[in-house]
Amino acid sequence: MTTIFIWSVVLICSIRGIYSNIVNRNFPYTVAFIVTALFATYMLADILGYLPPLFVEKLFNKA
């Protein structure tokens, strides 16, 4: 439960950072916040069980 809360806060703060830096035309920080938001979204999807079974194994094991 705590991990869901933490990753949700990270995602919300990242979205706010994306918006703030786009408005201020600070594009390097915008890219950094986009990467952080994507990672937080992936972590939330993994914790909540929205990813298909063996998703990571199929993604990284090309054997």
Chimera marker file (.cmm) of the C-alpha trace (Angstrom):
<marker_set name="trace">
<marker id="1" x="0.000" y="0.000" z="0.000" r="1" g="1" b="0" radius="0.5"/>
<marker id="2" x="2.817" y="2.388" z="0.820" r="1" g="1" b="0" radius="0.5"/>
<marker id="3" x="4.564" y="1.726" z="-2.490" r="1" g="1" b="0" radius="0.5"/>
<marker id="4" x="1.396" y="2.579" z="-4.405" r="1" g="1" b="0" radius="0.5"/>
<marker id="5" x="1.204" y="5.892" z="-2.560" r="1" g="1" b="0" radius="0.5"/>
<marker id="6" x="4.885" y="6.707" z="-3.115" r="1" g="1" b="0" radius="0.5"/>
<marker id="7" x="4.846" y="5.958" z="-6.853" r="1" g="1" b="0" radius="0.5"/>
<marker id="8" x="1.571" y="7.877" z="-7.230" r="1" g="1" b="0" radius="0.5"/>
<marker id="9" x="3.158" y="10.927" z="-5.613" r="1" g="1" b="0" radius="0.5"/>
<marker id="10" x="6.221" y="10.573" z="-7.850" r="1" g="1" b="0" radius="0.5"/>
<marker id="11" x="3.961" y="10.393" z="-10.915" r="1" g="1" b="0" radius="0.5"/>
<marker id="12" x="1.891" y="13.418" z="-9.884" r="1" g="1" b="0" radius="0.5"/>
<marker id="13" x="5.015" y="15.473" z="-9.115" r="1" g="1" b="0" radius="0.5"/>
<marker id="14" x="6.517" y="14.436" z="-12.449" r="1" g="1" b="0" radius="0.5"/>
<marker id="15" x="3.409" y="15.547" z="-14.326" r="1" g="1" b="0" radius="0.5"/>
<marker id="16" x="3.535" y="18.880" z="-12.509" r="1" g="1" b="0" radius="0.5"/>
<marker id="17" x="7.235" y="19.190" z="-13.362" r="1" g="1" b="0" radius="0.5"/>
<marker id="18" x="6.548" y="18.461" z="-17.029" r="1" g="1" b="0" radius="0.5"/>
<marker id="19" x="3.888" y="21.162" z="-17.199" r="1" g="1" b="0" radius="0.5"/>
<marker id="20" x="5.930" y="23.721" z="-15.263" r="1" g="1" b="0" radius="0.5"/>
<marker id="21" x="9.032" y="23.238" z="-17.384" r="1" g="1" b="0" radius="0.5"/>
<marker id="22" x="7.118" y="23.329" z="-20.674" r="1" g="1" b="0" radius="0.5"/>
<marker id="23" x="5.591" y="26.653" z="-19.643" r="1" g="1" b="0" radius="0.5"/>
<marker id="24" x="9.033" y="28.005" z="-18.690" r="1" g="1" b="0" radius="0.5"/>
<marker id="25" x="10.535" y="26.567" z="-21.923" r="1" g="1" b="0" radius="0.5"/>
<marker id="26" x="13.123" y="24.562" z="-19.999" r="1" g="1" b="0" radius="0.5"/>
<marker id="27" x="13.275" y="21.515" z="-22.233" r="1" g="1" b="0" radius="0.5"/>
<marker id="28" x="16.117" y="19.465" z="-20.671" r="1" g="1" b="0" radius="0.5"/>
<marker id="29" x="14.222" y="19.285" z="-17.377" r="1" g="1" b="0" radius="0.5"/>
<marker id="30" x="11.035" y="18.488" z="-19.279" r="1" g="1" b="0" radius="0.5"/>
<marker id="31" x="12.720" y="15.450" z="-20.817" r="1" g="1" b="0" radius="0.5"/>
<marker id="32" x="14.002" y="14.366" z="-17.401" r="1" g="1" b="0" radius="0.5"/>
<marker id="33" x="10.521" y="14.613" z="-15.896" r="1" g="1" b="0" radius="0.5"/>
<marker id="34" x="9.040" y="12.691" z="-18.830" r="1" g="1" b="0" radius="0.5"/>
<marker id="35" x="11.485" y="9.838" z="-18.217" r="1" g="1" b="0" radius="0.5"/>
<marker id="36" x="10.637" y="9.903" z="-14.499" r="1" g="1" b="0" radius="0.5"/>
<marker id="37" x="6.894" y="9.874" z="-15.266" r="1" g="1" b="0" radius="0.5"/>
<marker id="38" x="7.287" y="6.910" z="-17.620" r="1" g="1" b="0" radius="0.5"/>
<marker id="39" x="9.242" y="4.964" z="-15.012" r="1" g="1" b="0" radius="0.5"/>
<marker id="40" x="6.696" y="5.800" z="-12.288" r="1" g="1" b="0" radius="0.5"/>
<marker id="41" x="3.874" y="4.700" z="-14.593" r="1" g="1" b="0" radius="0.5"/>
<marker id="42" x="5.659" y="1.413" z="-15.270" r="1" g="1" b="0" radius="0.5"/>
<marker id="43" x="6.194" y="0.820" z="-11.547" r="1" g="1" b="0" radius="0.5"/>
<marker id="44" x="2.541" y="1.561" z="-10.744" r="1" g="1" b="0" radius="0.5"/>
<marker id="45" x="1.371" y="-0.762" z="-13.515" r="1" g="1" b="0" radius="0.5"/>
<marker id="46" x="3.647" y="-3.492" z="-12.176" r="1" g="1" b="0" radius="0.5"/>
<marker id="47" x="2.506" y="-3.038" z="-8.568" r="1" g="1" b="0" radius="0.5"/>
<marker id="48" x="-1.182" y="-2.932" z="-9.493" r="1" g="1" b="0" radius="0.5"/>
<marker id="49" x="-0.893" y="-5.986" z="-11.741" r="1" g="1" b="0" radius="0.5"/>
<marker id="50" x="-1.736" y="-4.313" z="-15.065" r="1" g="1" b="0" radius="0.5"/>
<marker id="51" x="1.289" y="-5.745" z="-16.871" r="1" g="1" b="0" radius="0.5"/>
<marker id="52" x="0.860" y="-9.104" z="-18.594" r="1" g="1" b="0" radius="0.5"/>
<marker id="53" x="2.556" y="-12.122" z="-17.026" r="1" g="1" b="0" radius="0.5"/>
<marker id="54" x="6.248" y="-12.495" z="-17.848" r="1" g="1" b="0" radius="0.5"/>
<marker id="55" x="6.301" y="-9.045" z="-19.484" r="1" g="1" b="0" radius="0.5"/>
<marker id="56" x="9.816" y="-8.191" z="-18.330" r="1" g="1" b="0" radius="0.5"/>
<marker id="57" x="11.199" y="-11.600" z="-19.209" r="1" g="1" b="0" radius="0.5"/>
<marker id="58" x="9.794" y="-11.454" z="-22.739" r="1" g="1" b="0" radius="0.5"/>
<marker id="59" x="11.011" y="-7.881" z="-23.148" r="1" g="1" b="0" radius="0.5"/>
<marker id="60" x="14.641" y="-8.487" z="-22.172" r="1" g="1" b="0" radius="0.5"/>
<marker id="61" x="15.259" y="-12.155" z="-22.996" r="1" g="1" b="0" radius="0.5"/>
<marker id="62" x="15.500" y="-12.482" z="-26.766" r="1" g="1" b="0" radius="0.5"/>
<marker id="63" x="16.616" y="-16.140" z="-26.687" r="1" g="1" b="0" radius="0.5"/>
<link id1="1" id2="2" r="1" g="1" b="0" radius="0.2"/>
<link id1="2" id2="3" r="1" g="1" b="0" radius="0.2"/>
<link id1="3" id2="4" r="1" g="1" b="0" radius="0.2"/>
<link id1="4" id2="5" r="1" g="1" b="0" radius="0.2"/>
<link id1="5" id2="6" r="1" g="1" b="0" radius="0.2"/>
<link id1="6" id2="7" r="1" g="1" b="0" radius="0.2"/>
<link id1="7" id2="8" r="1" g="1" b="0" radius="0.2"/>
<link id1="8" id2="9" r="1" g="1" b="0" radius="0.2"/>
<link id1="9" id2="10" r="1" g="1" b="0" radius="0.2"/>
<link id1="10" id2="11" r="1" g="1" b="0" radius="0.2"/>
<link id1="11" id2="12" r="1" g="1" b="0" radius="0.2"/>
<link id1="12" id2="13" r="1" g="1" b="0" radius="0.2"/>
<link id1="13" id2="14" r="1" g="1" b="0" radius="0.2"/>
<link id1="14" id2="15" r="1" g="1" b="0" radius="0.2"/>
<link id1="15" id2="16" r="1" g="1" b="0" radius="0.2"/>
<link id1="16" id2="17" r="1" g="1" b="0" radius="0.2"/>
<link id1="17" id2="18" r="1" g="1" b="0" radius="0.2"/>
<link id1="18" id2="19" r="1" g="1" b="0" radius="0.2"/>
<link id1="19" id2="20" r="1" g="1" b="0" radius="0.2"/>
<link id1="20" id2="21" r="1" g="1" b="0" radius="0.2"/>
<link id1="21" id2="22" r="1" g="1" b="0" radius="0.2"/>
<link id1="22" id2="23" r="1" g="1" b="0" radius="0.2"/>
<link id1="23" id2="24" r="1" g="1" b="0" radius="0.2"/>
<link id1="24" id2="25" r="1" g="1" b="0" radius="0.2"/>
<link id1="25" id2="26" r="1" g="1" b="0" radius="0.2"/>
<link id1="26" id2="27" r="1" g="1" b="0" radius="0.2"/>
<link id1="27" id2="28" r="1" g="1" b="0" radius="0.2"/>
<link id1="28" id2="29" r="1" g="1" b="0" radius="0.2"/>
<link id1="29" id2="30" r="1" g="1" b="0" radius="0.2"/>
<link id1="30" id2="31" r="1" g="1" b="0" radius="0.2"/>
<link id1="31" id2="32" r="1" g="1" b="0" radius="0.2"/>
<link id1="32" id2="33" r="1" g="1" b="0" radius="0.2"/>
<link id1="33" id2="34" r="1" g="1" b="0" radius="0.2"/>
<link id1="34" id2="35" r="1" g="1" b="0" radius="0.2"/>
<link id1="35" id2="36" r="1" g="1" b="0" radius="0.2"/>
<link id1="36" id2="37" r="1" g="1" b="0" radius="0.2"/>
<link id1="37" id2="38" r="1" g="1" b="0" radius="0.2"/>
<link id1="38" id2="39" r="1" g="1" b="0" radius="0.2"/>
<link id1="39" id2="40" r="1" g="1" b="0" radius="0.2"/>
<link id1="40" id2="41" r="1" g="1" b="0" radius="0.2"/>
<link id1="41" id2="42" r="1" g="1" b="0" radius="0.2"/>
<link id1="42" id2="43" r="1" g="1" b="0" radius="0.2"/>
<link id1="43" id2="44" r="1" g="1" b="0" radius="0.2"/>
<link id1="44" id2="45" r="1" g="1" b="0" radius="0.2"/>
<link id1="45" id2="46" r="1" g="1" b="0" radius="0.2"/>
<link id1="46" id2="47" r="1" g="1" b="0" radius="0.2"/>
<link id1="47" id2="48" r="1" g="1" b="0" radius="0.2"/>
<link id1="48" id2="49" r="1" g="1" b="0" radius="0.2"/>
<link id1="49" id2="50" r="1" g="1" b="0" radius="0.2"/>
<link id1="50" id2="51" r="1" g="1" b="0" radius="0.2"/>
<link id1="51" id2="52" r="1" g="1" b="0" radius="0.2"/>
<link id1="52" id2="53" r="1" g="1" b="0" radius="0.2"/>
<link id1="53" id2="54" r="1" g="1" b="0" radius="0.2"/>
<link id1="54" id2="55" r="1" g="1" b="0" radius="0.2"/>
<link id1="55" id2="56" r="1" g="1" b="0" radius="0.2"/>
<link id1="56" id2="57" r="1" g="1" b="0" radius="0.2"/>
<link id1="57" id2="58" r="1" g="1" b="0" radius="0.2"/>
<link id1="58" id2="59" r="1" g="1" b="0" radius="0.2"/>
<link id1="59" id2="60" r="1" g="1" b="0" radius="0.2"/>
<link id1="60" id2="61" r="1" g="1" b="0" radius="0.2"/>
<link id1="61" id2="62" r="1" g="1" b="0" radius="0.2"/>
<link id1="62" id2="63" r="1" g="1" b="0" radius="0.2"/>
</marker_set>
